[in-house]
Amino acid sequence: MKKKIFFSIILPIILLVLIVNPVIGITAQSINHSADFARYKILKVRPSEADPTVRNWDSVHVVYYDRAIKNNKVLLWLTGTNGSTNNVPISFFKTALDQGYRIIALSFISTPGVSQVCVGNKLSKDIDCAAEFRRKRIYGDTVFSSIPDEYQDAIVPRLIKLLQYLSKNDKEGFWSQYLNQSTGKPVWSDIALAGQSQGGGMAEFIAQHESVARVISFSGGWDYSDSKTKKIAGWYFKKLITRPENVFATYHVQEVAAKQLDKINKTLHIPADNVFALDQPLLKQKKSNNNPYHTEGIKNPVYKPIWIKMLGSGL
């Protein structure tokens, strides 16, 4: 009798929690969020659910948005080498949400990185290796045999498939507004890009091919055409299609490639007022890390005022 009474009380409570909880999970991965995210709807979608042809790197895409805002901009987050959506910059994400954005943390193959492939003899034989690598990983529409990425693994195809999936399965998000209904391509003018290291370089590369709402590159990779002399890659010299005043970059003055990153930002013609040479102490000491300042721009909340300036308004 007592068991029946217990279950009659506890079952409705469990059901209520499942109904109210805004996190839709299609994975066992854990992403810890504080109470600051309680007002936002959080969706987790495996790439293979959005696109059944996906066979590799099937960790979840993670989506965050405020259901009360219907037509804000998307901030597309692109991680660095070896990164995944299971480890995202929570403080920066919260700041972006507060600025009015919705966020897509896209799952894509993040290893190996450019600096692990386009070096040594490979780079000597092909000085355009970095551009070919990035084109393959972003669009998937070229042949580049040095990485195993297939078309369905590339950043833009995965973004398109995710937006199509969300348009069908999350009606209250009004996701179809971010897809051009004639071409099926993303409406780039409503999508801002932010990325760390490899991901920052991907954002800059996309900005040379698409007119996006905004670009924020955190220590955005340093590609070379000659790794011995550290001559920066030729693709940096190409003109941005995105308006330069909407492109932002940070790097820490004490990180290993600070000199190269400074030169890259100038070569890309990012306005000087949009480049932030960070100089605050480490958030915390990092053991066994030969480049400890490399992630400071995205992780250290002391830079929140800079994040806000770079993000602008997502509305």
C-alpha positions in Angstrom: 0.0 0.0 0.0 2.8 2.4 0.9 4.6 1.6 -2.4 1.5 2.5 -4.4 1.1 5.8 -2.5 4.8 6.6 -3.1 4.6 6.0 -6.8 1.4 7.8 -7.2 3.1 10.9 -5.7 6.6 10.6 -7.3 5.5 9.7 -10.9 3.7 13.1 -11.6 6.7 14.9 -10.2 9.1 13.0 -12.6 6.8 13.7 -15.6 6.6 17.4 -14.6 10.4 17.7 -14.6 10.7 16.1 -18.0 8.1 18.4 -19.4 9.5 21.6 -17.9 13.2 20.9 -18.5 14.3 22.9 -21.6 17.3 20.7 -22.3 16.6 18.1 -25.0 19.3 15.5 -24.9 20.1 12.9 -27.6 23.4 11.9 -26.0 25.0 10.7 -22.8 27.6 13.6 -22.9 27.5 16.0 -20.0 27.8 19.7 -20.4 27.6 21.6 -17.1 25.6 24.8 -17.1 25.0 27.0 -14.1 21.6 28.4 -13.2 22.4 31.3 -15.4 21.3 29.2 -18.4 17.9 28.2 -16.9 16.0 30.7 -19.0 17.4 29.3 -22.3 16.3 26.4 -24.3 19.2 24.0 -24.9 19.1 21.4 -27.7 21.6 18.6 -28.3 21.5 17.0 -31.7 23.9 14.3 -33.1 25.2 15.1 -36.6 24.1 11.7 -37.7 20.5 12.5 -36.7 20.5 15.6 -38.8 22.3 13.8 -41.6 22.3 9.9 -41.7 25.3 9.9 -44.0 27.6 11.1 -41.1 29.8 8.2 -39.9 32.6 10.1 -38.1 32.9 12.6 -35.3 29.3 12.2 -34.1 29.5 14.2 -30.9 26.5 16.5 -30.4 25.8 19.9 -31.8 24.6 22.1 -28.9 22.1 24.9 -29.5 21.1 27.6 -27.0 18.4 30.2 -27.4 15.8 32.4 -25.7 12.3 31.4 -26.8 11.1 34.9 -26.2 13.3 36.2 -29.1 12.2 35.2 -32.5 14.5 36.9 -35.1 17.9 37.4 -33.5 21.3 36.5 -35.0 23.0 33.1 -34.7 26.4 33.0 -33.2 28.2 30.0 -34.7 30.9 28.6 -32.4 33.9 26.8 -34.0 36.2 25.1 -31.6 40.0 24.8 -31.7 42.1 21.7 -32.5 41.2 18.7 -30.5 38.2 20.6 -29.1 34.6 19.4 -29.0 31.2 20.7 -28.0 31.6 18.9 -24.6 33.9 21.7 -23.5 32.6 25.1 -24.5 33.5 28.6 -23.2 30.5 29.0 -20.8 31.3 32.6 -19.7 31.6 33.8 -23.2 28.5 31.9 -24.3 26.5 33.5 -21.4 27.7 36.9 -22.5 26.7 36.3 -26.1 23.2 35.1 -25.0 22.9 38.3 -22.8 23.8 40.3 -25.9 20.8 38.8 -27.7 22.3 36.1 -29.8 21.2 32.4 -30.1 24.2 30.1 -30.2 25.1 27.0 -32.3 28.1 25.1 -31.0 28.8 23.1 -34.1 30.4 19.6 -33.9 32.9 19.1 -36.6 36.2 17.2 -37.0 38.8 19.3 -35.2 41.8 17.1 -35.4 44.4 17.1 -36.9 44.8 20.8 -37.2 46.5 22.8 -40.0 49.7 23.1 -38.0 49.9 19.3 -37.7 49.4 18.7 -41.4 50.8 21.7 -43.4 54.4 21.5 -42.2 57.7 20.2 -43.3 57.9 18.4 -46.6 54.2 18.6 -47.2 54.3 22.4 -47.0 57.5 22.6 -49.0 55.8 20.7 -51.8 52.5 22.6 -51.5 52.7 26.2 -50.2 48.9 26.5 -50.5 48.4 23.5 -48.2 46.7 25.6 -45.4 44.1 27.1 -47.8 43.4 23.7 -49.3 43.0 22.2 -45.8 40.7 24.9 -44.6 38.6 24.8 -47.8 38.1 21.0 -47.4 37.2 21.2 -43.7 34.8 24.1 -44.2 33.0 23.4 -47.4 34.0 19.8 -48.2 33.9 20.5 -51.9 37.5 19.9 -52.9 40.0 17.1 -53.0 42.6 17.2 -50.2 43.8 13.7 -49.2 45.9 14.8 -46.2 42.8 14.7 -43.9 40.1 12.1 -43.8 37.2 14.5 -43.7 34.3 13.7 -46.1 31.8 16.1 -47.5 29.2 15.4 -44.8 31.9 16.2 -42.1 32.5 19.7 -43.3 31.4 22.7 -41.3 29.0 24.3 -43.8 27.3 21.1 -44.9 26.8 20.2 -41.2 25.4 23.6 -40.4 22.9 23.4 -43.3 21.8 19.9 -42.2 21.4 21.1 -38.6 19.3 24.1 -39.6 17.1 21.9 -41.8 16.7 19.5 -38.9 15.9 22.2 -36.4 13.4 23.8 -38.9 11.5 20.6 -38.9 11.8 19.4 -35.3 12.0 22.6 -33.3 9.2 24.8 -34.7 9.2 27.4 -31.9 12.8 28.3 -32.8 11.8 29.6 -36.3 15.1 28.1 -37.7 14.0 28.3 -41.3 14.7 32.0 -41.3 18.5 31.2 -41.3 18.3 29.2 -44.6 17.8 30.7 -48.0 14.7 29.0 -49.2 15.7 29.3 -52.9 19.3 28.1 -52.6 19.3 26.1 -49.4 22.4 27.9 -48.2 22.8 29.7 -44.9 21.6 33.3 -44.6 25.1 34.5 -43.7 24.0 38.0 -43.0 22.1 36.7 -39.9 25.0 34.5 -38.7 28.0 35.7 -36.7 31.1 33.5 -36.4 33.3 33.0 -33.4 36.2 30.6 -33.0 39.2 29.7 -31.0 42.6 28.9 -32.6 41.8 26.6 -35.6 38.2 27.7 -35.3 39.1 31.4 -35.4 41.0 30.7 -38.6 38.0 29.0 -40.0 35.9 32.0 -39.2 38.4 34.3 -41.0 38.5 32.0 -44.0 34.7 31.9 -44.3 34.7 35.7 -44.0 36.7 35.8 -47.3 34.0 33.8 -49.0 30.7 34.9 -47.4 29.3 38.2 -46.1 28.6 37.2 -42.5 27.2 39.3 -39.7 30.3 39.4 -37.6 33.6 37.5 -37.1 35.3 37.1 -33.7 38.7 35.3 -33.9 40.3 34.3 -30.6 44.0 33.6 -31.4 42.8 32.4 -34.7 45.5 30.0 -36.0 48.8 30.9 -37.7 49.1 29.2 -41.1 52.4 29.3 -43.0 53.5 29.0 -46.6 57.1 28.4 -45.2 57.3 27.0 -41.7 61.1 27.5 -41.5 60.9 31.3 -42.0 57.4 31.5 -40.6 56.1 33.3 -43.6 52.4 33.5 -43.3 50.1 31.7 -45.7 49.0 33.3 -49.0 45.3 33.0 -48.2 45.6 35.8 -45.6 46.3 38.3 -48.4 42.9 37.7 -50.1 40.2 40.3 -49.7 37.5 39.9 -47.1 33.9 39.7 -48.4 32.6 40.4 -44.9 32.9 44.1 -44.1 36.2 44.6 -42.3 34.5 46.7 -39.6 32.6 43.6 -38.6 35.7 41.5 -38.1 37.4 41.3 -34.7 40.4 39.5 -33.3 42.2 38.9 -30.1 45.5 37.3 -29.1 47.6 37.5 -25.9 50.9 39.3 -26.2 52.7 36.5 -24.4 51.4 33.6 -26.4 53.9 31.7 -28.6 52.6 33.0 -32.0 51.8 36.6 -30.9 54.1 38.2 -33.5 52.5 36.1 -36.3 49.0 36.7 -35.2 49.6 40.5 -35.1 50.9 40.3 -38.7 48.0 38.1 -39.8 45.4 40.6 -38.4 47.1 43.4 -40.3 47.3 41.4 -43.5 43.6 40.7 -43.3 43.0 44.4 -42.9 41.1 44.1 -39.7 40.7 47.6 -38.3 43.2 48.4 -35.6 40.4 49.3 -33.2 39.0 45.8 -33.7 42.2 44.0 -32.7 42.8 43.4 -29.0 46.3 42.6 -27.8 45.6 41.1 -24.4 48.1 41.4 -21.6 46.4 40.4 -18.3 47.9 37.6 -16.1 46.9 34.0 -16.5 43.5 33.1 -15.2 45.2 30.1 -13.5 48.6 28.5 -13.9 48.6 25.6 -16.4 51.0 22.7 -15.9 52.7 21.0 -18.8 51.4 23.6 -21.3 54.0 25.2 -23.7 51.5 27.9 -24.8 49.5 28.7 -21.6 48.3 32.1 -22.8 46.8 30.8 -26.0 43.2 30.3 -24.7 43.1 33.3 -22.3 41.1 35.5 -24.6 38.1 33.1 -24.7 38.3 31.7 -21.1 39.3 34.6 -18.9 36.3 36.6 -17.7 38.5 39.7 -17.1 38.0 40.2 -20.8 34.2 40.4 -20.7 34.1 44.1 -21.7 36.1 43.2 -24.8 33.7 40.3 -25.5 30.8 42.7 -25.4 32.4 45.1 -27.7 33.2 42.4 -30.2 29.8 40.8 -30.0 27.8 44.0 -30.3 24.0 43.3 -30.4 22.6 40.0 -31.5 19.2 41.5 -32.1 
